Each structure stands twice: as C-alpha cells, then as structure tokens.
Amino acid sequence: MDKADQAMAKLLSLPSYQEGQRETRVVKRLGLEVTLREMSYDEVERCIREREDRDLYYLLEGTVSPNFRDPAWYQDKMGQATPIEALKRLLRHGEVAALVRVLDRLNGYRVSAITTPEELEDVATAQALEDLEKNGQGA
C-alpha cells in the first residue's frame, strides 16, 4: 500500500463525529468553577469575526457551566441587559484572557496541532522505549 492509499485508509477509518473535549477551571478570586468545551469550526468562526468584545463572545459560546445566558443571573442578579455586559462586570480582563487561552487550546490554537510524519514516528519510538524501560525490559 503506497502513502496515498495509507492516507486514504486512515481518513476513512476516522470516526465521523467525536464528542468535543471539556475542561474545568476555577476562577480563584470568585471560587467559581467554569467548564469549557471544544467548539465546532463554525462556532469558532462566528465568535472570532471582527466585533467588539470578541473574547467575551468566544467565552460565552464555549462555556458549558455555569449558564451565563440565564436571565436569572445576568438580568436579575447582575442587573444587565445581556450576558456579555454581565461578564464584563463579573470577570477581570486577565481572568477572561486566561479562560480564553484554555478555549484556544481546546480548539486547536496555541498548540502543536500538526507535525511531520518523521516527528510523529520519533515521538512514538520514544514512547515505546520509555514503556520498555518502565517495564524493566530496557537495554
């Protein structure tokens, strides 16, 4: 099987849908646990289009919990017309930036998302050698 056939076989073997990853972080100052999720390509595109408060829209879309879109929170509790305005009052700029960095990583930014086939083989070889050493079968 040549490389083109191997690549196609790999592509065809991938699942058609994968549940996105989730990560939880705590905003220390507030003791608030925030669960973020990986987003679809289209969701990310909608959030990062040129507009004011881009990071806040990105954070709002990528947050699973708590539900910042609940009117009981942003209208009744925070007295704001929109969740974005309430987030501006709740979070400091640096806290938003830190949560956005987590979202970026979940969505494939700021990470080594791609590599050369040779680098991938080197990583696999190093992992195999490490496993052998852990099991007492190393040289």
For each residue, the residues with C-beta under 8 A, 3 or more apart:
1: 5 6 9
2: 5 6
3: 6 7
4: 7 8
5: 1 2 8 9
6: 1 2 3 9 10
7: 3 4 10 11
8: 4 5 11 12
9: 1 5 6 12 13
10: 6 7 13 14
11: 7 8 14
12: 8 9
13: 9 10
14: 10 11
15: 18
16:
17:
18: 15
19:
20: 37 38 39 40 106
21: 37 38 106
22: 35 36 37 38 64 106
23: 35 36 102 106
24: 33 34 35 36
25: 33 34 36 98 99 102
26: 31 32 33 34
27: 30 31 32 34 91 95 99
28: 31
29: 92 95
30: 27 90
31: 26 27 28
32: 26 27 66
33: 24 25 26 65 66
34: 24 25 26 27 63 65 66 99
35: 22 23 24 63 64 65
36: 22 23 24 25 62 63 64 99 102 103 106
37: 20 21 22 62 63 64 106
38: 20 21 22 106 107
39: 20 43 44 47 61 62 103 106 107
40: 20 43 44
41: 44 45
42: 45 46
43: 39 40 46 47 61 62
44: 39 40 41 47 48 58 107
45: 41 42 48 49
46: 42 43 49 61
47: 39 43 44 54 57 58 61 62
48: 44 45 54 58
49: 45 46 54
50: 54
51: 54 57
52:
53: 56 57 84 88
54: 47 48 49 50 51 57 58
55: 58 59 96 97 100
56: 53 59 60 84 87 88 96
57: 47 51 53 54 60 61 84
58: 44 47 48 54 55 61 62 100 103
59: 55 56 62 63 87 96 99 100 103
60: 56 57 63 68 69 83 84 87
61: 39 43 46 47 57 58
62: 36 37 39 43 47 58 59 103 106 107
63: 34 35 36 37 59 60 66 68
64: 22 35 36 37
65: 33 34 35
66: 32 33 34 63 70 73
67: 70 73
68: 60 63 73 74 83 86 87
69: 60 74 83
70: 66 67 73 74
71: 74 75 76
72: 75 76 77
73: 66 67 68 70 76 77 78 83 86
74: 68 69 70 71 77 78 80 82 83 85 86
75: 71 72 78 79 80 81
76: 71 72 73 79
77: 72 73 74
78: 73 74 75 85 86 89 90
79: 75 76
80: 74 75 83 85 86 89
81: 75 85
82: 74 85 86
83: 60 68 69 73 74 80 86 87
84: 53 56 57 60 87 88
85: 74 78 80 81 82 88 89
86: 68 73 74 78 80 82 83 89 90
87: 56 59 60 68 83 84 90 91 96
88: 53 56 84 85 91
89: 78 80 85 86
90: 30 78 86 87
91: 27 87 88 95 96 99
92: 29 95 96
93: 96 97
94: 97 98
95: 27 29 91 92 98 99
96: 55 56 59 87 91 92 93 99 100
97: 55 93 94 100 101
98: 25 94 95 101 102
99: 25 27 34 36 59 91 95 96 102 103
100: 55 58 59 96 97 103 104
101: 97 98 104 105 110
102: 23 25 36 98 99 105 106
103: 36 39 58 59 62 99 100 106 107
104: 100 101 107 109 110
105: 101 102 108 109 110 111
106: 20 21 22 23 36 37 38 39 62 102 103
107: 38 39 44 62 103 104
108: 105 111 113
109: 104 105
110: 101 104 105
111: 105 108
112: 115
113: 108
114:
115: 112 119 120 123
116: 119 120
117: 120 121
118: 121 122
119: 115 116 122 123
120: 115 116 117 123 124
121: 117 118 124 125
122: 118 119 125 126
123: 115 119 120 126 127
124: 120 121 127 128
125: 121 122 128 129
126: 122 123 129 130
127: 123 124 130 131
128: 124 125 131 132
129: 125 126 132 133 138
130: 126 127 133 134
131: 127 128 134 135
132: 128 129 135 137 138
133: 129 130 136 137 138
134: 130 131
135: 131 132
136: 133
137: 132 133
138: 129 132 133
139:
